[in-house]
Amino acid sequence: MNPRLDQLHPYPFQKLRELFAGVTPNAGLSPINLSIGEPKHPTPQFIKDALIAGLGGLANYPITQGSDALRAAISAWAERRYGVKLDPATEVLPVNGSREALFAFAQAAVDSSRHGRRTVISPNPFYQIYEGAALLAGARPFFLNTLPENGFRMDWSRVPEDLWESISLVYVCSPGNPTGKVMSLADWTELFELSDAHGFVIAADECYSEIYFEEGKPPLGALTAAQQLGRSLKNLIVFNSLSKRSNVPGLRSGMVAGDAEVMKKFLLYRTYHGSAMSPAVQAASVAAWNDEAHVIENRRQYAEKFAAVMPMLQDVLQFDAPDAAFYLWARVPGGDDAAFARGLYEKQHVTVLPGSYLARDAANVNPGKGFVRIALVDSLDACVEAARRIGRFVGEAA
């Protein structure tokens, strides 16, 4: 077996199960799970209908590049959303969810023939796929802490100068998981300049880009930033997904777009990777990318939950309102995030994720320690009830 598999860490939710082992939650309270970023809003009926209507496509092998109709739909959405015209033939690919693509991309992007070019930068805390992808590509992850004192930004000055020439790939996540931080135009300017200087590829994970709180004011995306700065898409690859945007996490449908030269090589990799999207899923995806009304309603529901929950928790936990996404990244009393999560589960039957499970020790600190991630993915009533129980738990523990 590949010895690099032994370098992989347990997934955060496996750690959570181990943390809760032997704990009997309060039987008098219904369970509320706010630990996993899995959308709970209903899947729109028109997407289900399109999936069913596309079932005839199961009689055919799909092509890795996807149908012309799907790439055109993604390209049209990107133009509406980011104001950028993408060539659907060379700059767009459908993928089986952003998770699959984020992992696969490192296998194609890391130059394993050059021993010195094997570092992958990841934010810290982070989506664990970045780390696993780097390790199995034979690279060394370098974790760049995102901390409250720097506004949860990736501070590139913390990267040792002699490390830059070894970096082949940089993962960024905006809006951020778990912090909800959105990269500014100044942030993108700095990152683009570093990429130009050192030749690394940027993998921009934007799967939360459509969850924001003021209609008409979407978070700045990498494609828009590049256009505003008058630069090409050189060494920029953007990843997005229908899972959060359209409440279809089980559909496993997303998109990758960017530098045509990099995309050409990634497509070559994918033809061997065996990752062509089912024709029925493609049909449903076309319908989803082409419609915005359901996305606006989705945002309204998340905004309503944040507006209800944040005032209830502002005197209970310490947190900043996120720029976007559906997480609260909250500092817990006492600073022991795992003990807080375990006690909350036992006493109030509410599940949240310890922040230290989403991070690694780097620069003598675990930047997730003392925080919990609260995913406001359940119904409004369930989220309000969870906030009420969290307040009760903290009050009783004081």
DRENDO-1510 file (C-alpha; in Angstrom, 1 decimal, always signed):
<recs>
REC; n; res; u; v; w
REC; 1; MET; +0.0; +0.0; +0.0 .
REC; 2; ASN; +1.0; +3.6; -0.5 .
REC; 3; PRO; +3.0; +4.5; +2.6 .
REC; 4; ARG; +1.8; +8.1; +2.3 .
REC; 5; LEU; -1.6; +6.9; +3.5 .
REC; 6; ASP; -0.1; +6.5; +7.0 .
REC; 7; GLN; +0.5; +10.3; +7.1 .
REC; 8; LEU; -3.3; +11.0; +6.8 .
REC; 9; HIS; -4.9; +12.3; +10.0 .
REC; 10; PRO; -8.3; +11.1; +11.2 .
REC; 11; TYR; -11.1; +13.2; +9.8 .
REC; 12; PRO; -12.6; +15.7; +12.2 .
REC; 13; PHE; -15.9; +13.9; +12.5 .
REC; 14; GLN; -14.1; +10.6; +13.4 .
REC; 15; LYS; -12.4; +12.5; +16.2 .
REC; 16; LEU; -15.8; +13.9; +17.3 .
REC; 17; ARG; -17.2; +10.4; +17.5 .
REC; 18; GLU; -14.3; +9.3; +19.7 .
REC; 19; LEU; -14.8; +12.4; +21.8 .
REC; 20; PHE; -18.4; +11.5; +22.4 .
REC; 21; ALA; -17.7; +7.8; +23.1 .
REC; 22; GLY; -19.3; +6.7; +26.3 .
REC; 23; VAL; -21.3; +10.0; +26.7 .
REC; 24; THR; -25.1; +9.7; +27.1 .
REC; 25; PRO; -26.7; +12.9; +25.9 .
REC; 26; ASN; -29.7; +14.4; +27.8 .
REC; 27; ALA; -32.6; +12.1; +26.8 .
REC; 28; GLY; -35.1; +14.8; +27.5 .
REC; 29; LEU; -33.9; +17.0; +24.6 .
REC; 30; SER; -34.1; +16.3; +20.9 .
REC; 31; PRO; -30.7; +16.2; +19.1 .
REC; 32; ILE; -29.5; +19.3; +17.2 .
REC; 33; ASN; -26.4; +18.7; +15.0 .
REC; 34; LEU; -24.6; +21.9; +14.0 .
REC; 35; SER; -21.2; +20.3; +13.6 .
REC; 36; ILE; -21.1; +19.5; +9.9 .
REC; 37; GLY; -21.5; +21.9; +7.0 .
REC; 38; GLU; -24.2; +19.9; +5.4 .
REC; 39; PRO; -27.1; +22.0; +4.0 .
REC; 40; LYS; -30.5; +21.0; +5.4 .
REC; 41; HIS; -32.7; +23.3; +3.3 .
REC; 42; PRO; -34.9; +21.3; +0.9 .
REC; 43; THR; -33.6; +20.6; -2.6 .
REC; 44; PRO; -35.6; +22.6; -5.1 .
REC; 45; GLN; -38.2; +20.5; -6.9 .
REC; 46; PHE; -37.1; +21.7; -10.4 .
REC; 47; ILE; -33.6; +20.3; -9.8 .
REC; 48; LYS; -35.1; +16.9; -8.9 .
REC; 49; ASP; -37.4; +17.1; -11.9 .
REC; 50; ALA; -34.4; +17.8; -14.2 .
REC; 51; LEU; -32.5; +14.9; -12.6 .
REC; 52; ILE; -35.4; +12.5; -13.4 .
REC; 53; ALA; -35.8; +13.9; -16.9 .
REC; 54; GLY; -32.1; +13.2; -17.5 .
REC; 55; LEU; -32.2; +9.5; -16.5 .
REC; 56; GLY; -32.2; +8.4; -20.1 .
REC; 57; GLY; -28.6; +9.5; -20.2 .
REC; 58; LEU; -27.7; +6.6; -18.0 .
REC; 59; ALA; -27.5; +4.5; -21.2 .
REC; 60; ASN; -24.4; +6.4; -22.3 .
REC; 61; TYR; -20.9; +6.8; -21.0 .
REC; 62; PRO; -20.3; +10.4; -20.1 .
REC; 63; ILE; -17.3; +12.3; -21.3 .
REC; 64; THR; -14.9; +13.8; -18.8 .
REC; 65; GLN; -15.2; +17.3; -20.2 .
REC; 66; GLY; -19.0; +17.3; -19.7 .
REC; 67; SER; -21.6; +18.3; -22.1 .
REC; 68; ASP; -21.6; +21.5; -24.1 .
REC; 69; ALA; -24.8; +22.5; -22.4 .
REC; 70; LEU; -23.3; +22.1; -18.9 .
REC; 71; ARG; -20.1; +24.0; -19.6 .
REC; 72; ALA; -22.2; +26.8; -21.3 .
REC; 73; ALA; -24.4; +27.0; -18.2 .
REC; 74; ILE; -21.4; +27.2; -15.9 .
REC; 75; SER; -19.8; +29.8; -18.1 .
REC; 76; ALA; -23.0; +31.9; -18.2 .
REC; 77; TRP; -23.3; +31.7; -14.4 .
REC; 78; ALA; -19.7; +32.8; -13.9 .
REC; 79; GLU; -20.3; +35.8; -16.2 .
REC; 80; ARG; -23.4; +36.8; -14.2 .
REC; 81; ARG; -21.8; +36.2; -10.9 .
REC; 82; TYR; -18.2; +37.4; -11.5 .
REC; 83; GLY; -18.5; +39.6; -14.6 .
REC; 84; VAL; -15.9; +37.5; -16.3 .
REC; 85; LYS; -16.3; +35.8; -19.7 .
REC; 86; LEU; -14.9; +32.3; -19.6 .
REC; 87; ASP; -14.3; +30.1; -22.7 .
REC; 88; PRO; -16.5; +27.1; -22.0 .
REC; 89; ALA; -14.4; +24.9; -24.3 .
REC; 90; THR; -11.0; +25.6; -22.5 .
REC; 91; GLU; -11.6; +27.4; -19.2 .
REC; 92; VAL; -14.4; +25.4; -17.6 .
REC; 93; LEU; -14.8; +21.8; -16.3 .
REC; 94; PRO; -17.6; +20.1; -14.4 .
REC; 95; VAL; -16.5; +18.1; -11.4 .
REC; 96; ASN; -18.1; +15.7; -9.0 .
REC; 97; GLY; -18.3; +18.2; -6.2 .
REC; 98; SER; -15.5; +20.6; -5.2 .
REC; 99; ARG; -14.1; +18.2; -2.6 .
REC; 100; GLU; -13.2; +15.6; -5.3 .
REC; 101; ALA; -11.7; +18.3; -7.5 .
REC; 102; LEU; -9.7; +20.0; -4.8 .
REC; 103; PHE; -8.1; +16.7; -3.9 .
REC; 104; ALA; -7.5; +15.6; -7.5 .
REC; 105; PHE; -6.0; +18.9; -8.5 .
REC; 106; ALA; -3.0; +18.5; -6.2 .
REC; 107; GLN; -2.2; +15.2; -7.8 .
REC; 108; ALA; -2.0; +17.0; -11.1 .
REC; 109; ALA; -0.4; +20.2; -9.9 .
REC; 110; VAL; +2.5; +19.1; -7.7 .
REC; 111; ASP; +5.6; +18.5; -9.7 .
REC; 112; SER; +6.8; +15.2; -8.1 .
REC; 113; SER; +9.7; +15.0; -10.6 .
REC; 114; ARG; +11.4; +18.0; -8.9 .
REC; 115; HIS; +12.3; +17.1; -5.3 .
REC; 116; GLY; +12.6; +20.8; -4.3 .
REC; 117; ARG; +9.2; +21.9; -5.6 .
REC; 118; ARG; +7.0; +20.0; -3.2 .
REC; 119; THR; +5.4; +22.4; -0.8 .
REC; 120; VAL; +1.7; +23.2; -0.6 .
REC; 121; ILE; +0.4; +26.1; +1.4 .
REC; 122; SER; -2.8; +25.8; +3.3 .
REC; 123; PRO; -4.7; +28.1; +5.6 .
REC; 124; ASN; -4.9; +26.9; +9.2 .
REC; 125; PRO; -7.6; +26.1; +10.3 .
REC; 126; PHE; -8.6; +24.5; +7.0 .
REC; 127; TYR; -10.6; +22.0; +5.1 .
REC; 128; GLN; -8.8; +18.7; +5.7 .
REC; 129; ILE; -8.9; +17.8; +2.0 .
REC; 130; TYR; -6.1; +20.3; +1.3 .
REC; 131; GLU; -3.7; +18.5; +3.7 .
REC; 132; GLY; -4.6; +15.0; +2.4 .
REC; 133; ALA; -4.3; +16.1; -1.2 .
REC; 134; ALA; -0.8; +17.5; -0.5 .
REC; 135; LEU; +0.4; +14.5; +1.4 .
REC; 136; LEU; -0.7; +12.0; -1.2 .
REC; 137; ALA; +0.8; +14.1; -4.0 .
REC; 138; GLY; +4.1; +13.7; -2.2 .
REC; 139; ALA; +4.2; +17.3; -1.0 .
REC; 140; ARG; +4.8; +18.9; +2.4 .
REC; 141; PRO; +1.9; +21.0; +3.7 .
REC; 142; PHE; +2.9; +24.4; +5.1 .
REC; 143; PHE; +0.2; +25.7; +7.4 .
REC; 144; LEU; -0.4; +29.5; +7.5 .
REC; 145; ASN; -2.3; +30.4; +10.6 .
REC; 146; THR; -5.3; +32.6; +10.3 .
REC; 147; LEU; -5.7; +34.3; +13.7 .
REC; 148; PRO; -8.1; +36.9; +15.3 .
REC; 149; GLU; -5.2; +39.3; +15.7 .
REC; 150; ASN; -4.7; +39.5; +11.9 .
REC; 151; GLY; -8.4; +39.5; +11.1 .
REC; 152; PHE; -8.2; +35.8; +10.0 .
REC; 153; ARG; -6.2; +36.8; +7.0 .
REC; 154; MET; -3.5; +34.6; +5.5 .
REC; 155; ASP; -0.4; +36.7; +6.4 .
REC; 156; TRP; +2.1; +35.9; +3.6 .
REC; 157; SER; +4.9; +37.6; +5.5 .
REC; 158; ARG; +5.0; +34.6; +7.8 .
REC; 159; VAL; +6.2; +32.4; +5.0 .
REC; 160; PRO; +10.0; +32.0; +5.2 .
REC; 161; GLU; +11.7; +33.7; +2.3 .
REC; 162; ASP; +13.7; +30.5; +1.4 .
REC; 163; LEU; +10.5; +28.5; +1.2 .
REC; 164; TRP; +8.9; +30.3; -1.8 .
REC; 165; GLU; +10.8; +28.6; -4.5 .
REC; 166; SER; +9.7; +25.1; -3.2 .
REC; 167; ILE; +6.0; +26.0; -3.4 .
REC; 168; SER; +4.0; +24.5; -6.2 .
REC; 169; LEU; +0.4; +25.1; -5.0 .
REC; 170; VAL; -1.4; +27.4; -2.6 .
REC; 171; TYR; -4.9; +26.7; -1.4 .
REC; 172; VAL; -7.0; +29.6; -0.3 .
REC; 173; CYS; -10.7; +29.5; +0.8 .
REC; 174; SER; -12.8; +32.6; +0.5 .
REC; 175; PRO; -15.3; +32.9; +2.1 .
REC; 176; GLY; -13.3; +31.0; +4.6 .
REC; 177; ASN; -14.1; +27.7; +6.4 .
REC; 178; PRO; -14.5; +28.0; +9.4 .
REC; 179; THR; -14.0; +31.8; +9.8 .
REC; 180; GLY; -16.3; +33.2; +7.1 .
REC; 181; LYS; -13.5; +35.6; +6.1 .
REC; 182; VAL; -13.6; +37.0; +2.6 .
REC; 183; MET; -10.4; +38.0; +0.8 .
REC; 184; SER; -10.2; +41.7; -0.2 .
REC; 185; LEU; -8.8; +43.0; -3.4 .
REC; 186; ALA; -5.6; +43.9; -1.6 .
REC; 187; ASP; -5.3; +40.3; -0.4 .
REC; 188; TRP; -5.7; +39.1; -4.0 .
REC; 189; THR; -3.2; +41.6; -5.3 .
REC; 190; GLU; -0.6; +40.4; -2.9 .
REC; 191; LEU; -1.3; +36.7; -3.7 .
REC; 192; PHE; -1.3; +37.3; -7.5 .
REC; 193; GLU; +2.1; +39.1; -7.2 .
REC; 194; LEU; +3.6; +36.3; -5.2 .
REC; 195; SER; +2.3; +33.7; -7.7 .
REC; 196; ASP; +3.8; +35.7; -10.6 .
REC; 197; ALA; +7.1; +36.0; -8.8 .
REC; 198; HIS; +7.4; +32.4; -7.7 .
REC; 199; GLY; +5.4; +30.5; -10.3 .
REC; 200; PHE; +3.0; +28.6; -8.0 .
REC; 201; VAL; -0.6; +27.8; -8.9 .
REC; 202; ILE; -3.5; +29.2; -6.8 .
REC; 203; ALA; -6.4; +26.8; -6.0 .
REC; 204; ALA; -9.2; +29.1; -4.9 .
REC; 205; ASP; -11.9; +27.2; -3.0 .
REC; 206; GLU; -15.1; +29.3; -3.2 .
REC; 207; CYS; -17.7; +26.8; -2.4 .
REC; 208; TYR; -19.4; +29.2; +0.2 .
REC; 209; SER; -19.4; +32.1; -2.2 .
REC; 210; GLU; -23.2; +32.2; -2.6 .
REC; 211; ILE; -24.0; +32.3; +1.1 .
REC; 212; TYR; -23.9; +36.0; +2.1 .
REC; 213; PHE; -26.1; +38.4; +4.0 .
REC; 214; GLU; -26.9; +41.4; +1.9 .
REC; 215; GLU; -28.6; +40.8; -1.4 .
REC; 216; GLY; -26.7; +42.5; -4.3 .
REC; 217; LYS; -23.4; +42.6; -2.4 .
REC; 218; PRO; -21.8; +39.2; -3.1 .
REC; 219; PRO; -18.3; +38.4; -1.8 .
REC; 220; LEU; -15.4; +39.3; -4.0 .
REC; 221; GLY; -14.3; +36.2; -6.0 .
REC; 222; ALA; -10.9; +35.4; -7.5 .
REC; 223; LEU; -12.1; +35.8; -11.1 .
REC; 224; THR; -13.5; +39.2; -10.4 .
REC; 225; ALA; -10.4; +40.3; -8.6 .
REC; 226; ALA; -8.2; +39.2; -11.5 .
REC; 227; GLN; -10.4; +41.2; -13.9 .
REC; 228; GLN; -10.4; +44.3; -11.7 .
REC; 229; LEU; -6.7; +44.2; -11.5 .
REC; 230; GLY; -6.4; +43.9; -15.3 .
REC; 231; ARG; -4.6; +40.6; -15.2 .
REC; 232; SER; -5.0; +37.3; -17.0 .
REC; 233; LEU; -6.1; +34.0; -15.3 .
REC; 234; LYS; -2.5; +32.7; -15.4 .
REC; 235; ASN; -2.0; +30.1; -12.6 .
REC; 236; LEU; -5.4; +30.7; -11.1 .
REC; 237; ILE; -7.9; +27.9; -10.8 .
REC; 238; VAL; -11.3; +28.5; -9.0 .
REC; 239; PHE; -13.4; +25.7; -7.5 .
REC; 240; ASN; -17.1; +26.0; -6.7 .
REC; 241; SER; -20.0; +23.7; -6.0 .
REC; 242; LEU; -23.8; +23.4; -6.2 .
REC; 243; SER; -23.9; +21.7; -2.7 .
REC; 244; LYS; -24.3; +24.9; -0.6 .
REC; 245; ARG; -25.6; +27.2; -3.4 .
REC; 246; SER; -28.5; +24.9; -4.4 .
REC; 247; ASN; -28.9; +22.5; -1.4 .
REC; 248; VAL; -27.8; +19.4; -3.3 .
REC; 249; PRO; -24.9; +18.0; -1.4 .
REC; 250; GLY; -25.8; +14.5; -2.5 .
REC; 251; LEU; -25.8; +15.5; -6.2 .
REC; 252; ARG; -21.9; +15.8; -6.1 .
REC; 253; SER; -21.7; +18.5; -8.7 .
REC; 254; GLY; -19.3; +21.4; -9.0 .
REC; 255; MET; -17.1; +23.3; -11.3 .
REC; 256; VAL; -13.5; +24.3; -11.9 .
REC; 257; ALA; -12.5; +27.3; -14.0 .
REC; 258; GLY; -9.4; +29.3; -14.8 .
REC; 259; ASP; -6.1; +29.3; -16.6 .
REC; 260; ALA; -6.6; +27.4; -19.9 .
REC; 261; GLU; -3.1; +25.9; -19.9 .
REC; 262; VAL; -3.5; +24.5; -16.4 .
REC; 263; MET; -7.0; +23.3; -17.2 .
REC; 264; LYS; -5.8; +21.4; -20.2 .
REC; 265; LYS; -3.4; +19.4; -18.1 .
REC; 266; PHE; -6.0; +18.9; -15.4 .
REC; 267; LEU; -8.5; +17.6; -18.0 .
REC; 268; LEU; -5.8; +15.2; -19.2 .
REC; 269; TYR; -5.3; +14.0; -15.6 .
REC; 270; ARG; -9.1; +13.6; -15.1 .
REC; 271; THR; -9.5; +11.4; -18.2 .
REC; 272; TYR; -7.4; +8.8; -16.4 .
REC; 273; HIS; -8.8; +9.6; -13.0 .
REC; 274; GLY; -12.3; +8.3; -14.0 .
REC; 275; SER; -14.2; +11.3; -12.8 .
REC; 276; ALA; -16.8; +11.9; -15.6 .
REC; 277; MET; -20.1; +13.2; -14.3 .
REC; 278; SER; -23.3; +11.2; -14.8 .
REC; 279; PRO; -25.5; +12.5; -17.6 .
REC; 280; ALA; -28.4; +12.7; -15.3 .
REC; 281; VAL; -26.4; +14.7; -12.8 .
REC; 282; GLN; -25.3; +16.9; -15.6 .
REC; 283; ALA; -28.9; +17.6; -16.6 .
REC; 284; ALA; -29.8; +18.5; -13.0 .
REC; 285; SER; -26.7; +20.7; -12.8 .
REC; 286; VAL; -27.6; +22.7; -15.9 .
REC; 287; ALA; -31.0; +23.5; -14.4 .
REC; 288; ALA; -29.4; +24.5; -11.1 .
REC; 289; TRP; -26.7; +26.8; -12.6 .
REC; 290; ASN; -29.2; +28.5; -14.8 .
REC; 291; ASP; -31.5; +29.6; -12.0 .
REC; 292; GLU; -30.9; +32.2; -9.3 .
REC; 293; ALA; -34.3; +32.5; -7.7 .
REC; 294; HIS; -33.8; +29.5; -5.5 .
REC; 295; VAL; -30.3; +30.8; -4.5 .
REC; 296; ILE; -31.8; +34.1; -3.4 .
REC; 297; GLU; -34.3; +32.3; -1.2 .
REC; 298; ASN; -31.6; +30.1; +0.2 .
REC; 299; ARG; -29.6; +33.2; +1.2 .
REC; 300; ARG; -32.7; +34.8; +2.8 .
REC; 301; GLN; -33.1; +31.8; +5.1 .
REC; 302; TYR; -29.4; +31.8; +6.2 .
REC; 303; ALA; -29.6; +35.6; +6.8 .
REC; 304; GLU; -32.7; +35.1; +8.9 .
REC; 305; LYS; -30.9; +32.5; +11.1 .
REC; 306; PHE; -27.9; +34.7; +11.7 .
REC; 307; ALA; -30.1; +37.6; +12.5 .
REC; 308; ALA; -31.9; +35.5; +15.1 .
REC; 309; VAL; -29.0; +33.6; +16.6 .
REC; 310; MET; -26.1; +36.1; +16.9 .
REC; 311; PRO; -27.9; +38.4; +19.3 .
REC; 312; MET; -28.8; +35.4; +21.5 .
REC; 313; LEU; -25.1; +34.3; +21.6 .
REC; 314; GLN; -23.3; +37.7; +21.7 .
REC; 315; ASP; -23.1; +37.7; +25.5 .
REC; 316; VAL; -22.5; +33.9; +25.7 .
REC; 317; LEU; -19.6; +33.3; +23.3 .
REC; 318; GLN; -17.0; +35.6; +21.7 .
REC; 319; PHE; -17.2; +35.8; +18.0 .
REC; 320; ASP; -17.1; +38.2; +15.0 .
REC; 321; ALA; -20.0; +38.2; +12.5 .
REC; 322; PRO; -18.7; +36.3; +9.5 .
REC; 323; ASP; -18.4; +38.1; +6.1 .
REC; 324; ALA; -20.2; +35.2; +4.5 .
REC; 325; ALA; -20.7; +31.4; +4.6 .
REC; 326; PHE; -22.9; +29.7; +7.2 .
REC; 327; TYR; -20.6; +29.2; +10.2 .
REC; 328; LEU; -20.0; +31.0; +13.5 .
REC; 329; TRP; -16.4; +30.7; +14.6 .
REC; 330; ALA; -16.8; +31.3; +18.3 .
REC; 331; ARG; -14.3; +31.4; +21.2 .
REC; 332; VAL; -15.5; +29.3; +24.2 .
REC; 333; PRO; -15.3; +30.1; +27.9 .
REC; 334; GLY; -12.4; +28.4; +29.5 .
REC; 335; GLY; -10.5; +27.8; +26.3 .
REC; 336; ASP; -11.0; +24.0; +26.1 .
REC; 337; ASP; -12.9; +23.5; +22.8 .
REC; 338; ALA; -13.1; +19.7; +23.1 .
REC; 339; ALA; -14.4; +19.8; +26.7 .
REC; 340; PHE; -17.0; +22.5; +25.7 .
REC; 341; ALA; -18.3; +20.4; +22.8 .
REC; 342; ARG; -18.4; +17.2; +24.9 .
REC; 343; GLY; -20.2; +19.0; +27.7 .
REC; 344; LEU; -22.7; +20.7; +25.4 .
REC; 345; TYR; -23.5; +17.4; +23.8 .
REC; 346; GLU; -24.0; +15.6; +27.1 .
REC; 347; LYS; -26.0; +18.4; +28.9 .
REC; 348; GLN; -27.9; +19.9; +26.0 .
REC; 349; HIS; -27.8; +17.4; +23.1 .
REC; 350; VAL; -26.3; +20.0; +20.8 .
REC; 351; THR; -23.4; +19.0; +18.6 .
REC; 352; VAL; -20.7; +21.5; +17.5 .
REC; 353; LEU; -17.2; +20.9; +16.2 .
REC; 354; PRO; -14.1; +21.7; +18.3 .
REC; 355; GLY; -11.9; +24.1; +16.4 .
REC; 356; SER; -8.7; +22.3; +17.2 .
REC; 357; TYR; -10.0; +19.4; +15.1 .
REC; 358; LEU; -9.9; +21.7; +12.1 .
REC; 359; ALA; -6.3; +22.9; +12.6 .
REC; 360; ARG; -2.7; +21.7; +13.0 .
REC; 361; ASP; +0.0; +22.9; +15.4 .
REC; 362; ALA; +2.0; +25.5; +13.5 .
REC; 363; ALA; +4.3; +28.3; +14.6 .
REC; 364; ASN; +3.9; +27.0; +18.2 .
REC; 365; VAL; +0.1; +27.3; +18.2 .
REC; 366; ASN; -3.0; +25.5; +17.2 .
REC; 367; PRO; -5.1; +28.3; +15.8 .
REC; 368; GLY; -8.3; +26.4; +16.3 .
REC; 369; LYS; -7.8; +25.8; +20.0 .
REC; 370; GLY; -10.4; +27.5; +22.1 .
REC; 371; PHE; -12.9; +27.9; +19.3 .
REC; 372; VAL; -15.9; +25.9; +18.1 .
REC; 373; ARG; -17.5; +25.9; +14.7 .
REC; 374; ILE; -21.2; +26.2; +14.7 .
REC; 375; ALA; -22.9; +25.5; +11.4 .
REC; 376; LEU; -26.3; +27.2; +11.1 .
REC; 377; VAL; -27.5; +24.6; +8.6 .
REC; 378; ASP; -30.7; +23.3; +10.4 .
REC; 379; SER; -34.1; +25.1; +10.4 .
REC; 380; LEU; -34.5; +28.5; +11.9 .
REC; 381; ASP; -36.4; +27.0; +14.9 .
REC; 382; ALA; -33.7; +24.4; +15.5 .
REC; 383; CYS; -30.9; +27.0; +15.3 .
REC; 384; VAL; -32.7; +29.3; +17.7 .
REC; 385; GLU; -33.3; +26.4; +20.1 .
REC; 386; ALA; -29.6; +25.4; +19.8 .
REC; 387; ALA; -28.6; +29.0; +20.7 .
REC; 388; ARG; -31.0; +28.9; +23.7 .
REC; 389; ARG; -29.4; +25.6; +24.9 .
REC; 390; ILE; -25.9; +26.9; +24.4 .
REC; 391; GLY; -26.7; +29.9; +26.5 .
REC; 392; ARG; -28.2; +27.7; +29.2 .
REC; 393; PHE; -25.1; +25.4; +29.1 .
REC; 394; VAL; -22.7; +28.3; +29.5 .
REC; 395; GLY; -24.8; +29.9; +32.2 .
REC; 396; GLU; -24.9; +26.7; +34.2 .
REC; 397; ALA; -21.2; +26.1; +33.9 .
REC; 398; ALA; -20.3; +29.6; +35.0 .
</recs>
